Amino acid sequence: MSKVCQITGKKAMVGNRVSHSNIKTKRRFNPNLHKKKFYVPELGEWVVLKVSAKGIRDINKKGVWNSIIDAYNKGLL
């Protein structure tokens, strides 16, 4: 399962886990993804998207149809 937000394009990052003795080992920072159903009035149907918490806030602000169009133009959908 790909860990990429379909609206914002956020994906997993790589960083270091640093112990108390300052030993560094690799770790991953995964985005806060949720599988959500959104109703799109322009299409008259439900759409299932895998979105991050910021993606949900963007959808609440711009609307689901405008967010889908922007993501498609960016090449995320």
ChimeraX attribute file (.defattr): number of C-alpha atoms within 10 A of each C-alpha:
attribute: neighborCount
match mode: 1-to-1
recipient: residues
	/A:1	3
	/A:2	7
	/A:3	16
	/A:4	19
	/A:5	25
	/A:6	21
	/A:7	26
	/A:8	19
	/A:9	17
	/A:10	18
	/A:11	16
	/A:12	14
	/A:13	10
	/A:14	10
	/A:15	12
	/A:16	12
	/A:17	12
	/A:18	12
	/A:19	9
	/A:20	6
	/A:21	6
	/A:22	8
	/A:23	9
	/A:24	12
	/A:25	10
	/A:26	9
	/A:27	12
	/A:28	11
	/A:29	11
	/A:30	13
	/A:31	18
	/A:32	16
	/A:33	20
	/A:34	14
	/A:35	11
	/A:36	13
	/A:37	11
	/A:38	14
	/A:39	13
	/A:40	14
	/A:41	10
	/A:42	8
	/A:43	9
	/A:44	8
	/A:45	9
	/A:46	12
	/A:47	12
	/A:48	10
	/A:49	19
	/A:50	17
	/A:51	24
	/A:52	24
	/A:53	14
	/A:54	16
	/A:55	22
	/A:56	20
	/A:57	12
	/A:58	16
	/A:59	18
	/A:60	11
	/A:61	11
	/A:62	11
	/A:63	13
	/A:64	20
	/A:65	16
	/A:66	13
	/A:67	20
	/A:68	19
	/A:69	14
	/A:70	15
	/A:71	17
	/A:72	13
	/A:73	10
	/A:74	12
	/A:75	11
	/A:76	15
	/A:77	14
